[in-house]
Amino acid sequence: MTEQIAYRDAGVDIDAGNRAKDKIKQLARATFTPNVLTEIGSFGGMFRADFSGLKEPVLVSSADGVGTKLRLAFLTGIHNTVGYDLVCHCVNDILVQGARPLFFLDYIAASRIVTDTVAGLVEGLARGCKESGCVLIGGETAEMPGFYSEGEYDIAGFIVGVVGKDHVIDGSRIVAGDELIGLPSVGLHTNGYSLARKLLFETAGYKHDTYIEELGCIVAEELLKPHRSYLNSLDGLLGTGLIKGLAHITGGGLLENVPRILPENTCAEIDGGSWPVLPVFKLLQKLGNVADREMYRTFNMGIGMVVIADSAGAARIREYLDARRESHYDIGRIVSGPREVRIGGK
């Protein structure tokens, strides 16, 4: 008689998946508002949008991942930070166009569904969504034995937000003479981890639990510092017309992200030394003798968001940030020239 083979024998545990979904439901439900018309587990998430206060509402969407920062989660067994990182990254990506988030979806794929791991990931997702006024409306959890190594997973996020057409921030009004204000990062955020891991673990030979005097913490603590969201810092400025452009400094650093919002024939001059470069970047550069240009193209170097405004608008933006005790730095200006970033000394 032929042996009966079940899905579990192929490495997929439906019961474990169901237990994980029960945890997900509890965490996601905490982010719900009356706009959500479906429960987690439906084939599609339904969101009743109220655009009555907006003239010509424009939906803004984005998708992203966390990259090789996940390796730190695997090493440490700490999984509730990378989900938070993912939400904050996606929120920032639509914020630069003036949009506030409506809802978020996630995709988690793993070699094997471990309920506590998935719960940790979704706890971070839910925390990020609640802080941003964003609904975690749904997602997908896939168990894929033989595709991912044991104990590993990947996670991706998808966000939808809205902005009135008249309040879209697209950089088109940027001209020579405008000023650049930088908002600080708290660390690497979610970029440059392949190079950072090579320098710290291979070049220097550190372990994830090695204490580094220059950092004041162990390696893993530094590398798991959260990706900061700038929504709450800038929310009151959206729709005012004061902001001409916003650049989220992610992969590509200052050199490649700022030009994405510059009109033709405008150039960003950034004054190196006009903000405190975080110790982690100084350490990484020292370990690998990394060239300045490579550092500015790979890492955020301590600036997570760049705000561009004319001189009068910049003054009002500084007043707004000061009133909220938000750190900020005057980091440069817009000049005539090719659409690029030039970083000089100050």
N, C-alpha and C positions, 0 to 999 in steps of 0.2 A: 504494500500500500504506500502511495506517495505521501511523503511528509507534508503536513500543512504549513505553509509559509505565510507569515503576516507582514504587514508594512514595517512593523517594529524590527523584524529580522533583517530588513534592508537598512536599518539605522534610523528610521523615522518613528519617533514615539508620539503618537497622536495625543495620548493622555497627558504627557508632559507639556505638549503645546497648549492643551486646554487649560492646564493649571496656570501656565504663564498668561494666557488670555484673561483669566479671572483676575489676576493681579493687575494687568494692564487696564482693565475696565475700571477698577477702583481708582487708580491714579489718574486716568484720563478724565473720568467723570468730575474730578475736582476742578478741572479747568473749564467745564461747560458753562454756558450762559443760556438764557432763554432762546437765543438764536439757533441753538442746536436742536434739530428735529429728529435725530436718530441716535440710537445707542451704539456703543462700540460693538462690532460684530456684524453690523449690517453690511450688505455688499457695497454700499456707497454711503459716504457721510453727507448728510443734508444740513445746509446752513442757510437760515433765512436772513438775507442781507437787508439792512435798512440803510439806504443811501439818501434818505430824505434831506439830510443836512448838507449834501454835497451837490455841487453843480457839475454835471458831466463826469460822474465817477469813472475812474480808470483803475482796472485791476492790475496789480503788479505781482508777478510770481518769480520764484527763484528755487533752485535746488542745489544742494551741496552735501559734502561729506566731512569727515574729520581727519582723513588722511592717516599717516603713520603715527599720529598721536595715539591711535588705538593700541600700539605696541606697549605703551606705558600702562594702559589699562590691563592688558594681558599679564604684564610682569607683576603688577602690584595687586591685582584682584580688585581694584577700585573702578567701578563701572558707572557710578552716578554722576561723574563729572563730564564725561564725553557727550552724554545726551544733552546736558546743559550747554556745552560748547556749541553743539550743532544748532540748537535753536537760536542762540545769540548771533552766531555767524549768519544765519539766514535772515534774521530780523534786520541786521545791519545792511545786508545786501539789498533789501527793498527800501530801507530807510533813506538810502542815498538818493532815491528818486522822490522822496517826500511822503512815502506810503507808511501807513500804520497797519500792523498785521491783523488779519481776520482769523485765519485758521492754519493749522500745521498738520502735516502727515509724515509718518516715518516709515522706513523700511529697514528691518533687521534680519540679516541672514547669518546662520551659524551652522557649524558642523553638527552640533547637537544643542537642542534647546535646554538650557539650564534655567530653571524658574527664577532663582535668586539673581542671576546675571541679567536676565531680561528685565526683571523688576527694577534693578538698579539703573539700567539704561533709561527705562521709562520714567523712573522717579526724577532723573535729571531733565528729561524732556518736559515733564509736567511742571517742574519748578521754573524752567526757563519760560514756558508758555504763560504761566500765571503772572510772572513778573512783567511780561510784555503785553498783558491783556489779550492773549492769543489763545484760541481754543485748540486743544489737541484732539482733533475730530476723528482720526482714524489712522490706519497704517497696515503694514503687512509683516508677519513674522514667518520666516521660511527656514525649515530645517533641511540642510543639504549635506548629508554625509558623503565623504569622499571628495567634496568640492572645496571645503575649508579644512584646515588642519584642526585637530582636536583642541578645544579650548579657545578657538579663534572665531571672530565674527566680523561682519561689516555693518555699518549703519549709515543711512542717508536720510536727508530731510527735504521736505517740500513745503513751501510756504506761499500763501496768497494774502495780499494786503490790498489796500485801496487808498487812492488819493484823488481829490478833485482835479480835473484837467488844468484849471487855472493855477493850481498850486504844485504842479509837477516841477521837480528840481532836475534839470537836465544839463546844466552847465552852459547853455547857449548864450546866457547874458554875461559870461565872464569876459573881461577886457583887461588890457594892460593897466596896471595901477591898483588892481584888486589885491587884497591881503589874504594871507594864509594863516589860519589858526589851527593848531594841532591839539587833539585831545589824547591824553596818554593811554597806552596799553598797560596791561598788568604783567605781561610776559610775552611768550611766543604766540599766544592765542592758538591758532590751529595750523600754523604755516612754518615751513622750514624744518620740520621734524626729521626728515631723512638725513639732512646735513647735521643737525644738532645731535642726533643719536650717533652718527659716525664719529663726530668729534669727541663726544663725551664718553662713549662706550668703547670705541675702537682705538682712536688716537690717544686719549688720556687713560683708558683702561678703567674708568670708574664703573661701579655697579649702581643699580638703581637706588640702593640705600646708602651710598657713600655721602658723607657729610662734606659739603664744600664751604670753606670759610668765606670766600667772596660772595656766596649766595646767601649764607646764613641759614641754610636748610639742606636737606638731602636732595639728590638729583631728581628723584621722582616727584617730590613736592614742588620743585621749581617747574618741572615740565608738565605737571598736571594743573598748574594755575589756570583758572577759567578764561575762556574767550569772553571779553567784556561786551555787553550790549550798550549801545549809545542812544537807544530810543528814549529812555527816561531823561537823559541829560539834555536832549535836543527837542523833546516833544513840544514844548511851549513855543519853539521858534518855527515849527512847521506851519506853513500857511501864511506867514507874515511877509514873505517876499524878501526878507533880509538875507537869506542864504541863497547864493547864486550857484553853488556847487558843493557836493559832498563826495569824498572818496574814502571808501572803506579799504584800509591797508591790509590786504591779505596776501595770497601768493603773488609774487612779483614785486612785493615791497613798495616803497615810495616811488621807485623809478618807473614802474609799469602801471601802477593803479591811478596815480594822479592824471597822467595824460589821457586816460579813458574819458574824462569829463571835460577836457580842454577843447575849445573851438580851434579851427585852423589859425595859424599865425600867432598863437599865444604859447608862452613858455613859463613854466613854474621855476622860479629861483628859490631854493630852500637853503636856509642858513644852517649848516652843520654846527652843532654846539649850542643851538638856541633852545634846546630842551635836554633834560637829563637822560642820557642813554642808560638803560637798565644794566645792572651788573652781569646778567646772563649773556648779553650780547658782547660785552667786553671780554668775558671769559671765552666764549666761543671763538671770537676773532683771534685771541691770543693762542688758543690751543692749536688752531689750524693755520695760523698766519694768513688768514683770509683777507683778500683785498677789500678795500672800502666799498668799491662798486658792487662786488659780489654780496657783501653784507646788506647793502641797501636794496639789492634786487631780490634777496632771499627772505629777509626778515623785516618786521615792522619797525625795528630799532627803537621801540618805545613810543611810537605814535600809531594809534589804532584807527583814528578818523581825522581827516583833514576837512576843514570848513573854509570855503572861499566866499568872500563878500567884499563890497567896496568899503572905503575907509569909514564912512558914516555907519554903514551896516555892521562892520566889524566892531566898532566901538559899542554899539548897542548889544551885540552878541556877547562881548566880554562882560558887560554889565549884567546881563542875564545869567551868565555862567558864574560870575562872582557872587551874585545874590544866592545862588544855590550851592556855593562852595565847591564848584566843579573846577578841577585843575585844567589849565589850558596854557598854551604857549604860542607866542607870535613866531612863526617859523619861516616866513618868507613872503614872497610877492609874485604877482603875475607881470611878465614883461612881454614885449613883442619878440617873436622869434619862432623857431620850429616847435611843433607840439611835442615837448619833452620836458624832463626834469633835470635841472642842473643843481648839484649840491656843492656849495662852497663853504669856506670857513667863515667864522664870525668873530 
